[in-house]
């Protein structure tokens, strides 16, 4: 229970920073965005390609276990570029 509360407090503090530094196309784990948005964008892209008689390819990548096998040091390095040090240190404690 304590960690859930701590997680929510941290999220409230870092959410504005993350929203500012995340690209518009990123939909996963963001409020008011879902995979349905990504499917719609992909189908629109394909439809526009058909209308312009263009060839295209699509690659789907399954990252089911990606969070279990993430490189911790690399994750912390990337986080340190956009988040305050105290947040990175807190994430490091959890890892």
Buried (B, 14 or more C-beta within 10 A) or exposed (E): EEEEEEEEEBEEEBEEEBEEEEEEEEBEEEEEBEEEEBEEEEEEEEEEEEEEEEEEEEEEEEEEEEEEEEEEEEBBEEBBEBBEEEBBEBBBEEE
